[in-house]
Amino acid sequence: MITDYLPVAIFDAPVWNSIVFLLGELVIIILILWIILSFLIGFLIALSIKKKKMYLPHLLRPVLTLMEGTVRLVCLMFGVDSTQLMEFLIKIDNQMNYSAFAKVPVEKRAVFIPLCLRSAKCPARLSPDVGISCISCGKCPLGDAIPVLKDAGYMTFIIPGSTFIKRLVKKYRPQAMIGVGCLMEVKEGLELGRKISMTTIGVVTTTDGCVETTMDYDMLMKAASIGLATELRMPEKQ
């Protein structure tokens, strides 16, 4: 019967063949553009890292969000490893969040510090409401840093993990936060900030680990000073 051949006739029609051909061309064009854009972004990242200057951050960030996997491979071809790329992503986010962070009143800001920075002999106790309550015992630099942050008006918390951040954000309602941690923790913290529409600045520790890690406290004070009339500083050692 004629109707038995109708579907085949439709798919063999010149119009359908033209549509399939155009779709194929479109896919190839998109693929080519994707590759070209990946190489362009990878080149800009490598150049930014080499020159220590951020090139087109407002273009790089959204493109990296969309094509991070492909760009990561291209970056390897330009000699940029995953650690350098992660550091670069954090720098981009910090730079893009700088102006918005500066506009938030300091009393509406929070600082989240990982408990791995405290001394292994820390006598302070963990509370579900505030995390570790620092008593400035002198066993680690946190005892010097936290009073400076609190005196400036910051809500300051020493916490064991990201679950605590979500709980404390819900409880104290900060409008902006500084997240301290290793590369992966800071990256995840910046992503969390985007998800909950909170302006976030990341400060990366200088060593990784679970016990007595270290950080550049001057870098923390510099981040905490954004938008303030007076720059915060660590107390001078006697």
N, C-alpha and C positions, 0 to 999 in steps of 0.2 A: 504493500500500500504506500501511497505518496507520503502519508503522515509519518510512516516509519523512518523516512529519510529526512524529515523536516529539521530535527536538531542538528544533524550533520551539516545540512545545507546552510543553517544559520551560522555555525562556527566556521564554515568555509567561505562565508560571504566576504567580499572585498572590504566592506566597512569594518567588520570585526578584525580582520587581518591588519588593517591600518591602525586600529585602536591598540592591538597587542604590540605592534611595532613601535608606536609612539610611547607606550608604557615602558617598553624595553629601553628605548633611547633615554627616557626620563630617568630611569633607575641608574643607567650608566653615567648620565650627567651629574646626578646627585652624588654618586660614588666618587666621581672625579673631584667634584667640589669639596666633598668631605675630606678627601686625601690632601688636596691643596691647602684647605683651611687648617688641617691637623699639622702639616709641615710649617705653615706660617706661624701658628700659635707656638709650636715647639721651638721654632727659631727665635721668636720674641722672648720666650721664657729663658732660653739659653743665653741670649744677649743680655737680658735683664740681670741674670745671675752673674755673668762675667763682668758687666759694667757696673754692677751694684746700683742700678737705677731702674725704676719700674717703668716699663713701656706699655702704654695703653691698658692700664689695669681694669678700666670699666668695660673693655672688650674682652679681655682675657678671662675674667671671672665667670661670666655667664656661659661662655663657650666651653670652659673647662668643666663646668657643672654638667653640660650636655655630653661632652666627648672626652671625659677624663681618661678612660681606658685607652682610646686610640692615641691621644696626646702623650700619655705616659710612655707608650712604645716609641713614638717619634722622639721624645725627649732623650730616651736612652741612646738613640742614634746620634744625638747632638752632645752626648757625654754627660747628661743630667740624670742622676740616679733617683730612685724613689724618695730617698731622704731629702735630697735637695729640692725636689718638686714639692714635697709636703711642706717644707720650710717656706718655699715661695708662695704656696697657697695661703699659708697663715699670714704672711706679710701682706698679701693682697687684701685679705679680709680685714686685717687691722687697719690698713690705709683707707679702705673704703668706709669703715665704721668710725673713723676718727672724728669727723665733724659731728655726726649724730651723738656719739659718746660725750663729746665736749658740751653739748647742750643739756645733758641730763644733770639735774642738781645732785651734788655729791651724796646727800642723804638718801637719794633714791638709787644709789649704786651699791653693788655687792662685790666682794672679792671672795673667790672660792679657791682654797689652797689645799693640796693633797696632804694627807697625814704622813706620807712617806718623807716629807721634809723635816719632820720633827725628830728630836733625839730618840734613840732607842731606849734611853732611860727617862723619857718624858713621864712625869707623874700625873699629868692632866688626865681627866676622865672623859669618856665619850658620852654625849647626851643626844637623844633622838631629836631634840628641838634645835640645837645649835651646832652639833658636831663636837669636836674637841674644844673645850674651854681653856684656852691658853692662860697660864698663870705667870708667865714671864719668869720662869725659874732660872734662866741664864744658860740652860744646857744646849740651846740652839738659837740661831739668828731670828727665828720667828718671834721670840720674846721681845726683840727690839723692833721688828717690823710691824707687828700687829697693833701695838699702841699708837704708832704714827698714823696708820690707816684709820683706826677708830677715832683718834683725835681730830682727823680731817673730816670725819662724818660718815665714813664707809661702814656698811654692814660687812663684817669680816667673819668667815667661817673656815675652819679646818675640817675637811670631810674625808670619808673613806672611799667615796665613789660617786658616779653620776646619778645614782638613785637618790642620794642625799640632795644633790643640786635641785632635782625636780621637786622634791618635798619642800625644801627651803624656799625655792622660788614661789611655790604655791602659798606658803605660809606668810612670807614677808613681802612679797610683791615688788621686788626691785624692778626698775625700768631699764637698767643696764648692768652688765657684770664684767668682771675681769676673771678669766679662768686661767689658773696656773696648772701645769702638768707636763708630761712628756709629749713628744710630737703627736702621737696618736690621740692622747687624751685631749690635747688642745684642739686638734682637728675636729674631734667628735663634739667638743664643747661649742665650737663655732657653728657646727651644723645644728646642734640643739638650739643655739640662739636664733638661727634663721627659722627653725620650725616653730618656735614660740614667739617669733617677732620681737626678740630682745636684742638690743645692740650689745655686741660682745667684742672684747679685746682679749687676745690670747698671749700669754707669756710662757715660753718654753723653758723647762728646767735644763740645767747644764749637764746633769747626769740622769740616767734612768735607773730603775730598780724599785724595790718595795720598802727599803729601810735606809734612812739617813741619806736621801738624795740631796743634791745641791742645786742652787739657782743663783742667778745674778740679781741680787736684791735691789741694786740700783736701777735695773731694767723694770722691775716691778714698780718702784717708786716713780719712774718716768711715765709708765702707763697710767698709774693712779693720779698723776699730776695733770693729765689731759683736761683742759678747760678750767683749771684752777688758777687763781691769781698768784698763789705762792707754790713753788715747786717743793714737793715732799722729798725728804732726805732721810737716810738711815742715821741714827745717832752716831756721833763720833766716838770711836773707841778710846778709852782712857789708857 
